[in-house]
Amino acid sequence: MTLVLIGPACEDLIIIGDSEYSKVGGASLFQSFVYEEFYNDYLAIVNASNVNLIDEFPDKSKLRPILKEDTHYFINEYPDKNNLDIRKQSTNFANIPISVDDLRTIFEDDDLDAENIDAFVLAPLNSNDFPIQTLTYLKSFDVPIFISLQGFLRLEGEDDSMILKLSEDLKYVFEISDTIFLDEDEFDIIKSEKFYDSNLVVTNGSKGSRIIEINGESIKINAVKCNNIIDATGCGDTYMAAYISARLNNQTFKKSGDFASMIASRKLENFGPYKK
């Protein structure tokens, strides 16, 4: 059985206080390192134009690139180097959607169908990545779908700025998902909507996280103390992958959240993706 992770890699510029550096990023990259350690039977499907990005993934035999005409580019700015909970982001809003034909070709080549797929993990970076037709196609496999919500909320504002806003497709995103992952700022945007079709995992940086079950019960997950914070970019993606790994290994919501919090803390102490 295979966990199928789908989403773009990107080029990141990280600005912390007065220092800055460039690196490869994207939820698919950060999550791949976690699955490599805790859920080894996975396949990462990644859309981008820059093929050099795939060199940063932990195991290229488990990666299937979808070559597009553009690559996502992000600027992640942390104005206060002593408080990495605060981040400002901007992006080029690459319009490189993952189509049904893109996925069907890969699934046929790898002989993947509903009988040998454990779950899908969707990790968009903006609202262009997963068209409704693609979501409907993935739903037809009738396997659990775990979704990172942030990309579906990212819309282009004035002067190329990035805003978080409800979209007309959001209701369907909740309908097809088993679990939605988001942070507290994103939760504030969707909290007035009806999201009873999905479990929610809501992260809040150093303040921990909480899991809201479909029945409305909320489970508090404490953050694991980190004494030497090095790099916060990708921490939420790391948490998500660790949580999914635990859930697919039949752990409870609480144990999965505690495990994810521990792995995210370890990632904070290292530059780049999670390392054992």
N, C-alpha and C positions, 0 to 999 in steps of 0.2 A: 504493500500500500504506500502511496506517495502523497505528501503534502505539497500542493502547488502554490507557490508564491508568485504573484503577478504585480509588476509595477516598475516604474522607471528608475534608473540610476541618474545621478545629476552631478554637475560641477558646482562645488560650494566655495564661497569666500567667507571665511570666519573672521569676525572682528571682535576682539575682546579688549575692552579698554583702548589702549593706544597701539596694540599689536594686531597683525592680521596675517592670515595664511590661507592657501588654497588647498583643497583636497577633494577626493571623490566622495559623494554622499548619496542620499536617497534611502528611503525606508527599506527597499529591497536589499541594498547592500548591508545595512546594519542588522537586518533580520537574518540574512543568510549566515552570518557568523554565529548567531545563537542556535539556529537549526543545525548547523554543522556539528555543534557540540551536544545538543540535547534532543534533536529529532533528525537523525542522519538521513532518513529517506525523504528527501525533499527535491523539488525542481524549481529553480528560479527563472521566470520568464521576464526579460528586461527590455524595455524600449528606449532607444537613444540613437543618435547619429554618430557619436564618438565611440568607436569600437575599443579604444584604449581603456575605457572605463571598466570593461569586464576583467581586465588584468588584476583589479583590486579585490575581486570576489574570492572566497576561500577555496572553492573547488569548481573550476571551469567545466568539468565534466557534468556538473549538475546545473549548468546555466544554458539557457537558450535565448540568444539575443534576437530582438526584432529591430531591424535597421530602419530608422526613420530619417526625415530630412532635418531634424533639429534635436537638440538636447536641452533638458531642463537646466537652468542656471539659477542658483539662489545666493543671496547675501544674507547671512545670519549674524546680526550685530548684537553683542551683549555690552551695553553701555557701562555697566558696573561690574568690573571683574570679580568683585566680592559677592555678587548676587546673580548667579547664572539662571535664576528662575525668570528673569526679565530678558526677553529677546525681541528684537525688531527684525522683520523679514521683508525682503523684496525679491521679485523673480521676473524672468523674461516671459512667463506664461506661454511656454512652448505648446503648440497645438499639434500633438503627435498621438492621436487616439489609438488604443489597442482595439483592433477590429475582430469580428468573429472569424474572418478568414485567417487572420494572423494566428489565432489560437487553434483553430481547427487543423491547420497545417502542422503545428507543433504536436498536438495531441495524436494525430494520425501517425506522424513519424516516430513518436515515442510509444505508440500503442497504449495510450491512456484513455480510459473510459470510466464510467461511474463505478465499475466493479473494482478498480484498483486505484482510485483517488480517495484519500482520507478526508481532505478538506481543501477549500480554496482560501487563500489569504490575499486580499486586495489592498494594495498600498499605493494609491494615487498621490500625485504631488500637486495636481490642480484638477479642476472640474472637467477638463478636456479628455482626461486619460481613459475613462470608462464610459463609452456611450451606452444608452439604454439597451440597444440591441445586444451589446456584449454582456451586460448584466443579465439579460433574459436568457442568453445562451448558457451562461454559467449556472443559472438557477435550474436549468433543465437537467443537470447532472444529479440533482437531488442529494447533494452532500452538504455538510456544514460550510457556511461562508463567513469568514471573519473579515471585518472591514475597518480600516483606519479612516475615520471620518474627515480628517482635516482637509484632504485634497478636494473632497466634494463640496466643501464650504469656501474654498479659495476662489474668489472672483476678482476680475480686474477692475480696479477703481480708476479715478482720474489720475492723469500724469503717470501712468504705468504703476501706480501703487497697488498693493494687495489688500483686499478687504475680505473679512469672513462674513458670509451672508447665506441665508436660506435660499435654496434653489428649487425649481419646480420638480426636479428629479429626486429630491431627498426622500420623499415618502416611499418611493419604490426601493431606495437603498435600504431603508429600515425593514421593508417587507421581506426582502430576500436574505437578510443577514441572520446569522445565529448570534453573533456578538459584535457590537460596535465599540471601537476604541476612540476616545476623545479626551481633551483636557478640560479644565474648568471653564476657561474662556469660551470654548466651543459649546460646552454644555449650556452656558448662559444663553446662547443663540437658539438652541433647539428645545430648551426646557418647557416652552409653552406648547410644543407640538406633542402629538400622541405618538409615543415610540414603544408601544406595548409589544411589538412583534420581536424585539431584540433584547438580549441582556446588554447592559452598558458597563464599560470599564472606564472610569473617569480618573485621570491622573492630575496631580497638582504639585509637581516638582518635589521640593524638600518637605512639603506638608503631607506627603503620602498619596494615597489613592482610595477609591471606593468602587465597589461593584454593586450595581443596581440590577437585581434580577427582574425577569419579566413580571413576576408577581408583586413587584414593588419593594421587596425586602432589600435593605442596603447593608453592605458589609464593609466595615472600615479596614483598610490595610495601612499599617504604619510604614513610613519610610525607614529604610535601614541607614543608620548613620554612616556618613562618608567623611573621613578625616582629611582627605587630600583630593579635592575636586580639581581635575585636570581638563576635562572636555565634556560639556553637557550636550552637544549636538548629537542627535540620534538616541538619546536616553529613552525617550518615549517609545521609539521603534524597538529598542532592545527589550523594554518592559513587555511590550505587546507580544513579541516572539517567544519570550520566556513563559508568559502566561499561556499562550496557545500550546506550547510544547507540553506543559504540565496538564492542561485540560485534555489533550488528546492522549495522554498517558493515564487518564481516568482519575486525576486528582480533583478534589473539591474546589469550589470557587475560592474559599479562604486559603487553602494550601497553595493554589495556583497563584493567587495574588501575593502571598508572602514570598513565594519563590521568585516571582517576577521582580518584586521590590529588591530582593537580595542581588539578583543578577544585574539590575539597573544600577545599583550602588557600585558594584564592581566595575561596570563599564565607565562610570564617572571618574574612576581613579586612573584611567588609561586614556591615551590619545587614540582617537579613531574608534573602530568597532570593538565589540566585546572580545576580550581575550581571556583564556582560561587562567 
